Amino acid sequence: MAEPTRDFFTGLAEQHQPLLEGLTGLMRFDLVDGERTEHWYVDIRKGDITVSHSGPEPDCTVTTDLATFEAIVSGKMNAMAALLRGAIEIEGRFALMTAVQRFFGVPRDMPDVPAAGYARRQS
Amino acid sequence: MSDVKILDGNTFVVSDDRGDIEASLTDPTGLFSFDTRYLSKWVLTIDGQRLNPLSVDDLQYFETRFFLVPGTGTVYIDAKLSVIRQRAVGGGFHEELTILNHDQKPADLEVRIEVGSDFADLFEVKDDLKKQGEYYNSVDDGRLLLGYRRDTYVRETWISATAACAIDEHGLTFSVHVEPNHEWTTDLHVTPGRGVGGHSVAQPKYERHAKHARPIMELSLDKWLDEAPRLACDWDPLNRTYQRSLVDLAALRFSPVSLPGHYLPAAGLPWFMTMFGRDSIFTSLQALPFTPELAKTTLLALGMWQGSRTDDFRDEDPGRILHELRFGEMTAFEERPHSPYYGSVDATPLYVVLLDEYERWTGDVKLVKALEHVARAALAWIDDYADLQGNGYIAYKRRNEESGLENQCWKDSWDSISYRDGRLPGFPRATCELQGYAYDAKMRGARLAREVWRDPAYAERLEKEAADLKRRFNRDFWVADGQYYAIALEADGSKVDALASNNGHLLWSGIVDKAKAKAVARHLMSPAMYSGWGVRTLSTDESRYNPIGYHVGTVWPFDSSIVAWGLRRYGFKEEAARIAAGILDAAEFFDGRLPEAFGGYPRELTKYPVQYPTACSPQAWSTGAPLLLLRTMLGLEPIGEHLIVDPALPQGIGRLELLDIPGRWGRVDAFGRGRVDVEKRPRTRLQLGVIQPEKKGGR
C-alpha cells in the first residue's frame, strides 16, 4: 500500500538532481506504520541519489508515521507545518531535510527542464 | 515602565526595568524563541516584596544588568540590601542574581521567583487570539518544567538554579542567609526545552569555564567589529553612525536552522527576527562592501527554500523566493501561511541581482555555480508565473485571499499605489520598480550565464528579453506630460500616474532610458520629492500625499539609499551626495540609528526629522542605509578584479577614509576628499545638508 512513498523515493533516485548538487549526506526516514517501521536510506552525493533500506549511521534522521509521510509526498500536507506541529521529528543535519522538502508534492509528470528551472505553469 | 530588550537571533527577552516579566496575551513582554513565548511571567520578590529599579545597564544587545533595591517606591529608600540581576540571552537566557547585604547584621530572606508561560505565538500576541491546547507543569530532577500541548504540538520551558531552592509548579523559592557586607548569588537558567522538530531548540551558548558566564555572542561581536572595514572621517557624527550600524547589524543577524553558524540579516528587532526575502536581500546588498558573508548566507538560505510547487495557500510557485518564514503555533496548524509564505514579487528578481552583485565583489564563483539552478528557476519564474496581466510585466495578485498579502511589493500598505487623483488601481498590479528589478535580473543573469555558467546562448536570450522589456517599459510607463515613470500599470494598460520614489529604484536598476534620466533625477531632487532629509515615498503634489502616511509621504532611509545608488548609476554624483547628506544628518538626530521611516515634512519647517512611530527598531534596511551611502559617497564600484573609487562627498565632509574593504582584491582602502571647505562655526552643530547661507542666492 505504500505506493506514494515508494514512488517518491524511486523517483528521487531515478535521475541526477541538480538541486541537490551542493549536498552530500545520508538521510534515514523512519516511517512508522503501527507496529512496523519502514526505513528508507537516502544517500545524497552531489546530486546523485541512492535509495535503500539499510545503511550506516545517518547524518539526519526523519521520523514520522507513514500516513503523514504519504500525505506530504503527495502534496496534501505541508512538511514544514507538520514539522512545527511535531508530526515530524528531525535529528541531525536540518539542511538535508530543507533541501529534500522541495521535492515533496511536486507531481512526477512535471518535466524537469534544468535550463528553465522547474516545471512550467499549468494552464 | 520602559521595556528592556536583549536578543540573540530569534531568541529575545523583553522585560520591564526591574527585569520582571508580567505578560498578558496582548502585552509583548517575555522570553521569545522561534516566534513562541516561552516565558510570560518572571517576577522576583524578596520577603514577598517587589523591587525598585535604581538603574539599568544595557551592556550589549544580548546582555543587560538591573540594579534594584527592596522598598515601596517612596522617595526615601533605606536600602540595607541591593540586588543585581545580570541577564544574558543565548539559547534561552541566563540570569545571575546577586544580593548584597550592606547592613551591620546578617539578613535572612525569602527570595522567590514566580514563573509561568502562555506559549503564545507571536501572531497571537499581535492579534489577541485564544489558545486551543492544554498546559502542564511539573517538577523533576531539580528542574521546573512548563509545558503546552496541542495534538502533536509540544513546547516546553525548563527552569533551574545553581543555588539550593524549593521548586513548586509556579516558581522557585530560596531561603537565603547573608552575613553583613557579604553577598549571596545564584545562577538561573531558562531554556526552551522542546521546540521545532521535537528537540531542544538550542543549547545555552556560554563559555563553560569563565568565572562569570560570558555569552559566546560577545566573542562573535568583537570578531564582527574587528573584521569590518575601518572608517575615518573628519565629520564625527558619521563615525558614530557607522559604529552604531555595525553593532545593530550584528544584533540583527539570524542563523537559519539549516545553516548553523552562518548568519543572514533578519528584518527587524525584535518582532521580525526571521528570514524575509526582500529585507534580507536589500540589507545584504547594502552591506556587501562591509560584510559580504551576510549576502552569502542569504543566497544559500533563500535558495534552499525556493518554491517548487504551486500552492495557493502559501502563494508559492516553482522558482519563487520566499517572503517570510515563521515557526509558531499558528503557522504549525496552518492558520497562517508562513511555512514559508511566498507572497512577494520583488524578492525573486532581487535574488538574482544579489547573486551577481555578490560575485562582482567577492569573486566567489563557486557559490554562483552552486546556485545556478536556483538562479535559473528564479529567472524563469519572472516570465512563467509573474506575468499576471499577460503583457510581459511582473504583477501581483494574491491567491490566498484569507491571510495572504494584498500588496506584494515593498510599499505594502493598502493606499501606497494610487493615481494622482487618489484613485486606487485594481489587481493584478504591475508596479514600476518590479520591472526595473526584472530588467536588472536578466542583465545580471546574462553576465553570470556568460562568465560563470558558460552558456552564451542563454546569456543572449536574457539580454534580448531585457532589451525588449526596457523598450516596452519606457513606452508603457512613461508619463509624458509629467516626465517621470508611472508608479504602476493596470491590467487594462492604464498608467497609475502618481509620482513616487520608485523612480529612484528604476535608476538603480538601469531600466531608465539615458534620455529620460535627467528628468527623473530632477524630479527626485525637486522640493516635491526631496524633503531636505531624504526622498519622500510620494510627491507632495499627489492627492494622497501625507507627510506621516506610511508609504505616501514619509521618508524611508532605506528607500533613499537606493535612490542615491540609482543617481550614482546614471552619473548624478552631486545629487547622490545631497541625499547622503540629508539622511546622515537625520541619523545623527537618532543617535546613529535610523528609524524605519520619518515624516516627510520639509526640513526648513521642522528642523529635525520627525520619527514615524513603529514597533520595530533597529530595522535591518534602515541600519544598512548609512553603509550603502558610504558606498555611494565614495563611488565604490567593483570592476573586474579592482575596486574603483570615485568619491563625491557632501559639503561638510573634508576627509573620508574607508580602510580594509574586503573583496576579490583582498583588502583595499578608499579615500575621499571634500571639494568644498565648509567653515566650522564654534558651538554650532555642523550639519551636512544645510546649504551655507552665501550659497543660497536670492533667498
Interface residues (C-beta under 8 A of the other chain):
Chain A: P18 L19 E21 G22 G75 N78 M80 A81 L83 L84 R85 G86 A87 I88 E89 I90 E91 F94 A95 T98 A99 R102 F103 F104 G105 V106 P114 A115 A116 G117 Y118 A119 R120 R121 Q122
Chain B: D151 T152 Y153 V154 V196 G197 G198 H199 V257 S258 L259 P260 M304 W305 Q306 S308 R309 T310 D311 R314 D317 P318 G319 F327 G328 E329 T331 A332 F333 E334 S339 P340 A370 E372 H373 V374 R376 A377 A378 L379 A380 W381 D384 Y385 Y458
